[in-house]
Amino acid sequence: MVVGIVVVCVVIAILAFLVPRLSRHPQNGTQRVLGVGSRAGSKAPGPLGRLFSKPFRSSSRAVGRSGSAGRRARGRLPF
Protein backbone atom coordinates (compact mmCIF):
# COMPACT_ATOMS: atom_id res chain seq x y z
CA MET A 1 0.00 0.00 0.00
CA VAL A 2 2.88 2.36 0.76
CA VAL A 3 4.36 1.87 -2.69
CA GLY A 4 0.96 2.58 -4.25
CA ILE A 5 0.60 5.87 -2.37
CA VAL A 6 4.13 6.91 -3.37
CA VAL A 7 3.34 6.18 -7.03
CA VAL A 8 0.08 8.14 -6.82
CA CYS A 9 1.88 11.11 -5.22
CA VAL A 10 4.51 11.12 -7.96
CA VAL A 11 1.88 10.91 -10.71
CA ILE A 12 -0.16 13.73 -9.13
CA ALA A 13 2.95 15.91 -8.76
CA ILE A 14 3.97 15.38 -12.40
CA LEU A 15 0.42 15.97 -13.58
CA ALA A 16 0.17 19.14 -11.48
CA PHE A 17 3.42 20.40 -12.96
CA LEU A 18 2.46 19.70 -16.57
CA VAL A 19 -1.25 20.60 -16.53
CA PRO A 20 -2.15 22.39 -13.28
CA ARG A 21 -5.86 22.83 -13.96
CA LEU A 22 -6.43 19.26 -15.07
CA SER A 23 -4.63 17.85 -12.04
CA ARG A 24 -7.28 18.97 -9.56
CA HIS A 25 -9.85 16.35 -10.53
CA PRO A 26 -7.55 13.30 -10.07
CA GLN A 27 -6.20 14.79 -6.85
CA ASN A 28 -9.67 15.36 -5.42
CA GLY A 29 -10.78 11.88 -6.51
CA THR A 30 -7.83 10.27 -4.82
CA GLN A 31 -8.38 12.26 -1.65
CA ARG A 32 -12.08 11.34 -1.70
CA VAL A 33 -11.24 7.63 -1.91
CA LEU A 34 -8.73 7.94 0.92
CA GLY A 35 -11.32 9.83 2.95
CA VAL A 36 -13.73 6.92 2.60
CA GLY A 37 -11.03 4.59 3.92
CA SER A 38 -10.33 6.93 6.81
CA ARG A 39 -13.98 7.13 7.75
CA ALA A 40 -14.35 3.34 7.54
CA GLY A 41 -11.27 2.85 9.71
CA SER A 42 -12.47 5.32 12.31
CA LYS A 43 -15.61 3.23 12.96
CA ALA A 44 -13.53 0.85 15.05
CA PRO A 45 -13.95 1.43 18.78
CA GLY A 46 -11.63 3.61 20.83
CA PRO A 47 -7.95 3.97 20.06
CA LEU A 48 -8.22 1.27 17.40
CA GLY A 49 -10.30 3.63 15.26
CA ARG A 50 -7.62 6.30 15.35
CA LEU A 51 -4.99 3.69 14.56
CA PHE A 52 -6.89 2.34 11.54
CA SER A 53 -7.78 5.74 10.09
CA LYS A 54 -4.37 7.37 10.47
CA PRO A 55 -2.69 5.84 7.38
CA PHE A 56 -5.53 7.08 5.19
CA ARG A 57 -5.42 10.58 6.69
CA SER A 58 -1.67 10.91 6.22
CA SER A 59 -1.87 9.50 2.69
CA SER A 60 -4.56 12.01 1.78
CA ARG A 61 -2.41 14.80 3.17
CA ALA A 62 0.57 13.56 1.15
CA VAL A 63 -1.47 13.53 -2.08
CA GLY A 64 -2.62 17.09 -1.41
CA ARG A 65 0.89 18.27 -0.71
CA SER A 66 2.34 16.67 -3.82
CA GLY A 67 -0.32 18.27 -6.01
CA SER A 68 0.17 21.70 -4.52
CA ALA A 69 3.96 21.34 -4.77
CA GLY A 70 3.69 20.55 -8.47
CA ARG A 71 1.46 23.56 -9.11
CA ARG A 72 3.72 25.79 -7.01
CA ALA A 73 6.81 24.66 -8.95
CA ARG A 74 5.01 25.36 -12.22
CA GLY A 75 4.15 28.85 -10.99
CA ARG A 76 7.79 29.60 -10.27
CA LEU A 77 8.92 28.97 -13.83
CA PRO A 78 10.23 32.11 -15.54
CA PHE A 79 8.12 31.62 -18.68
N, C-alpha and C positions, 0 to 999 in steps of 0.2 A: 504494500500500500504506500509506503514511503517513496519508493521509486516512482510510482504512478503520480503522486503529488508533485514530485520534483519535475517530472516530464511536463505535467500540465502547467506548472509555473513558468518553465522555460518557453513553452509554446505561447502562453499568454503574453509573456514579456516581448518575445519576438513579434508577435502579432500587433501588440500595442505600439511597438517602435515603427513597424512598417505601415500600418493602417490604423491610426489611433481611434478614429470614430467607429470603425467596424469591430474593434476589439472589445467594446463594452458589452455587447450581447453575449459572446462566449464567456466572458469573465462573470457576468451576472448569473448566467446559467450554471456555471460551475459552483459559484458561491451559494446559489439556491439549493443545489443538490447536497452540498456539504452541510447546509443549514438543516435540511431534512434529517441527515444522519445525526447531527448534534441534538436535535430535538428528540429523536428516537432514543439516543443514548441517555439523555437526561431523564427519561421516564423511570430508570432504575432507582430504587430507593436509596436515600441518604448519600453518603460519600461515593458510593458506587456510580451514581448518576453523573456526578461531576467528573469522575475518572473516565467514564465511557464517552462523555461528550467532549472532553478536552481535545483529543486529536482532531476532531472535525472542526472545532472552533479555531484552533491554531492553523490548520490547513486552509481554512477560508480566509483567515487574515493574511497568510502567505500569498495566496492567489491575488488578493486585492493589492498587496504591496508590489508584487511583480508587475501587475498591469499598470499601476500608477508610476512605477519606476521606468517602464518602457515609454510611456507617454511623456514623462518628464525629460527623459534623455532625448526624445525626438524634439521637444520644445527648445532644447538648448543648442540644437544644430544651427550653424551660422547661416544656412540658406533656407 
